[in-house]
Amino acid sequence: MSATKLLLRTIAVVCTAALLLASCASPEQSIVSTPAPVSLYSNADPLDLRLSNWPYPYPTKEFKTSLQGQAASMVYMDVSAIGKQKGVVLLFHGKNFSSDYWALTIGGLTQAGYRVIAPDQIGFGKSSKPDVAYHFDDLAANTKALLQSLNIKQVSVIANSMGGMVGVRFARLYPNAVQKLVLENPLGLEDYSKDIPPQKNDDLLKLEMAQTEASYRRFLQSYFPNWQPGYEKFVEVYVRVQKGSDYPAYAKTSVLTYQMIAEKPVVNDLPLLKMPVLLVIGQKDRTVFGRRFAPPEAVKSLGNFPELGKKAQAAIPNAKLVPIDGVGHVPHVEVPDLFVKTVVEFLNSKD
């Protein structure tokens, strides 16, 4: 046998042995290294606690108020109606969003003749984030004070996700101020406290601080059945805050507002709503607040928004239900034109 053939056979034997060893190894042994996911925002500047450098679709103003005895500022957009004003609409955003995600809704409503007030609730967006216990009633009271400062006596309310819980409490506390109420895939149509065990703040904070860009994107993708590139902005703002020195305070506020949702159910308020109510429900929504903490059997029966919408319609004295097929937790972002059309028809109706 020539020296060349002997060398080739030796190489073959060594390679075969190496492959056999790799195939028998555990996954941890066989994976030499896994490259870290590439961040889409590695070159983006960090954002501070108040999102100072994050652009909003309309000019913002600031309302000085307080929460649990601490001075606080509520940032809001106040956008005038185009043409003759038909009324004023107040928007309540969800927990993982700020008022800027209402951009297309604001545009549609103002075109239809409505002045729009879109605040960032205390603890969210560009507003203050005090380290206090949060309550829906306090957020509602601060929003009412904002309206009083603007000399606005009556509004129609549109509320999404967690904002639906704030909107229900606002309507219950100030029924004479609410002409009509739109609940868009609201949280609170079921009592989470029955199935979701209480969580300690320290444990929640550890989970929040361990969040990554990839895990946060996966979390938001659960809201949207058809993820679009335009939705990346919701990931971007979070990641850029995470890159900054204010992230621990931002994460702590997220924990405190989690507890507000967990501890303050509003489902029993639904039968007490007296104004006309429109339920706009994306039929693919299966959002379960605190899903990761729920027993597997409980999760099966939670977050069924098609059924929750029907139950809410039956519970509310003067309610209309509009189901939207193929849409998830945030219809006004997913199908903005249809959402605006549906809402404007409701606001314009004489019911």
C-alpha positions, -999 to +999 in steps of 0.1 A: +000+000+000+014+034-009+021+060+017-006+082+002-033+055+004-023+047+040-026+084+049-060+087+034-073+055+051-060+068+085-078+101+080-110+083+071-108+062+102-102+092+124-131+111+109-154+082+112-145+078+149-151+115+155-185+113+139-195+083+159-183+101+191-204+131+183-235+111+175-232+094+209-226+126+229-252+145+248-266+177+231-245+198+254-213+180+244-220+179+207-227+216+204-194+234+204-208+269+205-241+286+196-237+322+183-257+348+203-287+362+184-279+393+165-297+424+179-315+445+155-309+475+177-272+471+187-264+505+172-295+523+185-291+548+214-305+539+248-338+555+259-344+570+293-372+563+318-395+589+301-387+579+265-375+614+259-360+607+225-388+584+212-409+602+186-447+604+190-470+609+160-484+642+174-471+669+197-472+660+234-482+681+264-477+675+301-502+675+329-489+678+365-506+656+390-497+630+417-500+593+424-502+579+460-489+612+473-459+614+449-457+642+423-461+629+388-465+641+352-490+627+327-479+632+291-507+632+265-516+641+229-545+664+223-554+663+186-581+686+172-610+674+150-608+681+113-638+702+104-668+706+127-662+688+160-687+660+168-673+651+202-642+641+222-627+606+223-604+595+251-580+566+245-567+541+271-536+521+260-525+486+271-498+476+295-471+468+270-478+498+248-480+536+250-504+561+235-483+563+203-497+530+191-530+548+186-515+569+157-537+555+129-568+555+152-562+592+160-558+600+124-591+583+115-611+597+144-600+633+137-608+629+100-643+618+112-647+650+133-636+639+167-611+656+190-588+629+205-571+629+239-545+601+242-526+600+275-498+579+286-511+566+320-488+572+350-463+544+349-462+541+311-447+557+280-435+592+285-453+597+318-437+595+353-431+561+368-432+565+406-424+535+428-458+532+444-487+507+445-508+512+413-546+511+413-570+515+383-591+539+403-561+562+407-553+561+370-589+569+363-590+598+387-558+613+372-573+610+337-605+627+350-584+655+364-567+659+330-600+662+313-611+688+339-579+708+332-589+709+296-625+718+304-638+686+288-670+674+305-679+644+284-660+619+262-664+586+244-638+561+256-619+536+235-598+512+256-575+483+246-561+454+266-552+466+302-566+499+291-600+481+290-597+476+327-589+513+333-617+522+309-643+501+328-633+517+361-633+551+346-669+545+333-680+532+366-665+560+386-676+588+362-707+575+344-719+610+336-686+618+318-688+588+295-711+589+265-701+557+249-675+530+257-655+509+232-637+479+247-612+465+223-600+430+233-599+442+269-583+423+297-605+418+327-633+399+311-624+371+334-611+370+370-574+360+368-571+358+405-590+326+406-564+307+386-532+327+387-513+322+420-500+355+436-465+364+427-439+381+448-424+414+435-389+402+438-396+371+417-413+391+390-385+416+389-359+388+384-380+375+354-383+410+340-346+417+343-338+384+326-359+394+295-340+394+262-347+410+229-356+376+215-379+366+244-396+400+243-402+397+206-417+362+211-440+376+238-453+404+216-457+380+187-483+362+208-505+393+204-504+394+167-513+363+146-497+379+115-465+396+127-455+425+104-422+443+101-440+475+113-446+459+147-409+458+154-411+494+168-428+479+199-397+457+204-373+485+196-386+508+223-383+481+250-348+471+239-335+506+238-348+513+274-332+480+284-298+493+271-300+524+293-293+530+330-330+535+338-340+500+330-341+487+366-366+514+374-386+507+342-387+470+351-398+477+387-427+498+374-437+469+351-438+446+381-460+471+401-485+475+372-486+437+368-498+435+404-525+460+397-539+438+369-536+406+390-552+420+421-579+443+408-604+424+386-632+444+369-654+416+355-680+423+382-683+459+370-696+449+336-733+445+345-732+479+361-722+498+329-751+520+319-738+537+287-738+521+252-709+497+250-692+483+218-671+452+222-646+448+193-630+414+197-602+400+175-612+363+172-577+349+172-568+364+205-559+339+232-541+363+256-539+350+292-526+374+317-500+357+338-500+326+316-466+314+327-478+312+364-511+294+357-515+256+361-517+239+326-553+228+332-564+264+340-547+278+308-570+257+287-601+275+298-586+310+300-581+336+272-608+324+249-617+359+236-644+348+212-663+333+242-653+361+266-668+386+241-701+368+240-703+365+278-694+402+282-721+412+257-747+392+277-735+408+310-735+444+299-771+459+296-765+479+264-737+462+245-730+454+209-704+428+198-684+431+167-661+400+162-632+405+138-619+373+121-582+366+117-572+393+142-555+391+176-552+413+206-548+447+190-572+451+161-566+489+158-530+481+149-537+450+128-567+462+108-567+500+114-591+510+086-617+484+096-613+493+133-618+531+127-648+524+104-664+502+130-658+526+159-669+557+139-702+540+130-708+533+167-699+568+178-720+584+151-751+562+159-780+577+178-783+547+202 
